[in-house]
Amino acid sequence: MLRHLFFGKENPDETLTSDDILGKEVIDPEGGFLGVVEKIHIDAKTVDITAFSVDKGFLKKGLLIGKGYVERITPHAVFLRIRPVLNMRGMKVFDYEGRKVGTVKQVVLRGRKNRLKHLVIVSGVLRKERIIPPELIKFVGENIFLNQKKGDVLKQGRGS
Amino acid sequence: MAIEEVRESSLPLERTFSLRSLLGARVLSKNGKVIGKVANVNIDRKTMKVQGLVIMCSPLFKRIYIDQRYFERMTPESVVLSIEPSVLLRGKKVITHEGQALGKVRDVVRVDHSNTIRALTVKPLFRGEFSIAIKDIRLIGTSVILRENYHAPASVFWKRKSG
């Protein structure tokens, strides 16, 4: 049994411990499983939680998600309010009519936020790299739909 | 060789494409999921208009028939649907509002043959299956997320499906 020593009005019954969060599944708003919480990052000065490290699995690069992107923490999972744009890596890119334009090789962000600067896709047998700006993206679901026809996209998409 | 056109009110030849070119075309759902390839094009005997497509879904060679009303765009290379076919929900994970995994979708109960879902049959691991009505589903995305007030029937945790 622990004895509580609280300075302010904090209620010990409403707090979570690191054990409650570590190892929990991280779920995006679409119900996609991103991985499990591996670490909790704390601001050394304010002692506030700043971010969560997400382990995406064996040989996969982890993800650091800021506290602001967390919608809620439940007894079973951590729900995010965003779908990380970094997850677009590996998605297929189709034009407006469903013709395959390429596959996402790299996702370039604006700073460290969940905002897309551009996509680098590889297309064709020669795997030529092209840049797709966010204005060309119509919809992101399981894969990506562009808002133009393939010919127009390949004309606009500069080689990187 | 040039083709001489004999027509009255139909579209000019260059604005049409042959059914043969459609065979093998890629079929994409509204979300961009690659569903499979066109295996057959079905035509109404009376009106001679395209009624739907038989799609061969790649991994298990399962076929589904999609009504032409669910087509959004069509080119000789691909067909984009205006829906996410509900029959493809089988195998999706079902989670509660709190993120607890209840099991996977085993079957989809639809309104007749339409794409409208009436209920989902869920099969938890090592437990009997149970049904979830559409009103209890909050979102169907990568997983099926249930509403906050939904509680899985307690009996499913120990009872086997009867009959």
Chai-1 contact restraints between the chains, C-beta under 6 A:
chainA,res_idxA,chainB,res_idxB,connection_type,confidence,min_distance_angstrom,max_distance_angstrom,comment,restraint_id
A,I27,B,G99,contact,1.0,0.0,6.0,A-B,restraint_1
A,E30,B,G141,contact,1.0,0.0,6.0,A-B,restraint_2
A,E30,B,T142,contact,1.0,0.0,6.0,A-B,restraint_3
A,G31,B,G141,contact,1.0,0.0,6.0,A-B,restraint_4
A,G31,B,T142,contact,1.0,0.0,6.0,A-B,restraint_5
A,G31,B,S143,contact,1.0,0.0,6.0,A-B,restraint_6
A,G31,B,I145,contact,1.0,0.0,6.0,A-B,restraint_7
A,G32,B,T142,contact,1.0,0.0,6.0,A-B,restraint_8
A,T74,B,E98,contact,1.0,0.0,6.0,A-B,restraint_9
A,T74,B,G99,contact,1.0,0.0,6.0,A-B,restraint_10
A,P75,B,E98,contact,1.0,0.0,6.0,A-B,restraint_11
A,H76,B,E98,contact,1.0,0.0,6.0,A-B,restraint_12
A,H76,B,G99,contact,1.0,0.0,6.0,A-B,restraint_13
A,H76,B,Q100,contact,1.0,0.0,6.0,A-B,restraint_14
A,A77,B,G99,contact,1.0,0.0,6.0,A-B,restraint_15
A,E97,B,R73,contact,1.0,0.0,6.0,A-B,restraint_16
A,E97,B,T75,contact,1.0,0.0,6.0,A-B,restraint_17
A,G98,B,L28,contact,1.0,0.0,6.0,A-B,restraint_18
A,G98,B,S78,contact,1.0,0.0,6.0,A-B,restraint_19
A,G98,B,V80,contact,1.0,0.0,6.0,A-B,restraint_20
A,R99,B,E77,contact,1.0,0.0,6.0,A-B,restraint_21
A,G141,B,N31,contact,1.0,0.0,6.0,A-B,restraint_22
A,G141,B,G32,contact,1.0,0.0,6.0,A-B,restraint_23
A,E142,B,N31,contact,1.0,0.0,6.0,A-B,restraint_24
A,E142,B,G32,contact,1.0,0.0,6.0,A-B,restraint_25
A,E142,B,K33,contact,1.0,0.0,6.0,A-B,restraint_26
A,N143,B,G32,contact,1.0,0.0,6.0,A-B,restraint_27
A,F145,B,G32,contact,1.0,0.0,6.0,A-B,restraint_28
